[in-house]
Structures are given as C-alpha cells and as structure tokens.
Amino acid sequence: MNYFKKIVAFAIISLTLHTCTLFKKGINKPVTIAMLDRSVPVSISSTALNAKYTVNLAEAGLNENFLQGFDSEAKITKNVTFVSDEAIADYILKVVSLKIVESSKVEKISDEKSPYNGQEMVLNTIDVTAEVELTNAKDKSKKLNSCSNTKSRSEKLKNNRDVGDLIMGTNKDNTNYRTKLLDDNICNNLSEDVGRRIWVPITRRIANAQK
C-alpha cells in the first residue's frame, strides 16, 4: 500500500510540474535569444510577524535554482535557440527581478468542540515573483511587454490525525489543531518552479510577435 501511495504521489507531482507549462504557446518559426547576463537580481523581504523562511537566505542559491528551472524548460521549448551574440539574435532576454516576500496572516480557530476554539494562529506565506524583459534585438526601442510569474505557498491549520496521534491513539475527534509548516527549502523550490513557469508568458509574447 505504501508503495502504491508513493507511485500516486509521484504521478501527481509530475503532472503538476507538467501542467504549469501546458499553457505555453507554440513558436512556429525559429527564433534566437541572447541572454548575456545570467545574474538574477534577487530581493528578499519580510512583513511577517515572525519570519521563518527568509532568514539567512542565500541569493546565490535562489539565482541558481531559478536558472535551473528556466534552463530545463528552455531546452524543451521548440524553435528557440540561445546565442551569445546580440548581433545574430532576434530577441534579447533580461531577468529584471526575482522577488521573495514572506508575509503572515492571523487565522482564528472556529471549532466549539476543540480546546483551541477561538485561539488565533499566525500563518506565514511565501510569494516568489519573477519578471523578465524581452527586447527586439534588431530594434531595441521595440520592447515586448514584460513577462512575469508568481508562485505562492502558505502554512495551514490542520486538525487531521498525524503519525504521532495514530501511534498514541490521540486526536480521534480531530479537535487538536496544529500548524502545517512549509518545507525549509520552500523559497528555493518556488524560485525553480517560477523559473520554469516564466516560459508561459515568454512563449506567448514571442508567438504574438510572430503573427
């Protein structure tokens, strides 16, 4: 049963990653793109009551993860070739920014059966937004609209039984609430995901320009 659950989980994750780029537009004519500067301008900020995920983040790691997702999708985007010389490029691509923002909200537990009823819990959210700019290499005054993508993940309140409850035989009435935390690497994971997903608006801008 555990093996089956792992297979299902893997299938769901794979489908999710594929679905995020299903809305890419097909590029019918070959295009060349120059991306000379691969240093991603990273900004990290927090308005959270208690920052958990943006503390001691390494900008270099965020840059690397974004480009990893970006490059993986670029390799499978048909009719797109990257070049190192603007003189032979159709478009110039520049990563304008990669912003990581941690915020928080207060959620009140509303469950009359629970001893936690009425208690307020602070839940944190991570938003990662990337913006890139495409410019016509032959006429740099012609800029295609900037492309952006945002991915967010939030902590959640959970009252379902966890492994500890099953072992100890507790929380059978699902009245014990706890915070489901995010992965410690959530900022890097979302940066990679956004790097992959940014290809949806990129392909749409190029496809529209080819009409």
C-alpha positions, -999 to +999 in steps of 0.1 A: +000+000+000+028+024+009+045+017-024+012+024-042+009+057-024+044+067-034+036+060-070+004+081-069+022+109-052+050+109-078+024+109-106+006+139-091+038+158-086+049+151-122+015+161-136+016+193-116+050+203-129+039+195-165+006+213-162+022+245-151+037+249-186+008+234-206-003+269-215+029+277-234+022+289-269+038+271-298+065+291-315+061+282-352+092+300-366+128+295-353+140+324-331+173+331-314+175+347-280+205+364-264+207+362-226+241+376-219+236+384-182+227+354-161+230+371-128+194+374-114+187+405-094+173+390-062+154+408-035+143+393-002+119+410+022+095+401+050+065+417+066+058+386+087+053+388+124+079+361+128+100+354+097+108+317+093+117+311+057+136+342+045+161+343+073+197+337+062+186+330+026+215+329+001+209+350-030+233+328-050+212+297-043+180+315-053+197+326-086+209+291-092+175+275-086+157+300-108+181+294-137+179+256-132+141+257-137+145+283-165+171+262-184+152+230-180+121+245-197+142+263-223+157+231-235+123+216-244+109+248-260+107+241-297+122+266-322+141+285-295+179+288-297+201+307-273+231+326-287+259+346-271+260+374-297+232+401-298+241+408-334+227+374-345+198+373-320+161+380-327+154+389-291+174+400-260+161+385-227+169+401-194+158+389-160+146+421-143+140+407-108+133+377-086+114+388-055+109+366-024+084+380+001+074+365+034+042+377+050+018+365+076-019+364+085-038+356+116-064+329+114-089+321+142-099+285+151-136+281+150-144+247+164-166+246+195-156+211+203-119+220+203-100+233+233-083+256+208-116+272+198-112+310+195-074+308+195-056+329+169-028+313+149-002+331+128+003+315+094+032+326+071+031+328+033+059+328+008+054+346-025+081+343-052+077+366-083+100+367-114+099+393-141+118+392-174+120+416-203+121+408-240+135+433-264+137+432-302+174+428-309+171+445-343+153+475-329+159+479-292+132+506-290+107+478-295+102+461-262+077+433-259+056+435-227+075+422-197+067+387-186+061+377-150+051+347-130+042+343-093+040+312-071+029+312-035+027+287-007+011+292+028+012+274+061-021+259+070-041+249+101-046+211+103-067+190+126-063+156+110-045+129+129-008+127+123+016+097+128+020+106+164-017+106+170-021+072+154+006+057+175-006+072+208-043+068+199-050+106+204-070+132+185-096+107+175-122+135+173-100+158+152-101+186+178-063+190+181-051+218+158-016+224+146+003+244+120+014+226+089+047+242+082+063+248+048+094+229+036+126+245+048+137+250+012+104+265+001+120+297-012+145+278-034+119+254-046+095+281-056+123+300-073+130+270-095+093+265-102+089+301-112+119+299-135+102+270-153+067+287-154+080+320-167+082+303-201+044+305-205+043+343-209+077+343-228+063+320-254+031+339-256+049+372-262+071+357-290+042+339-306+022+371-308+051+390-322+054+364-350+019+369-362 
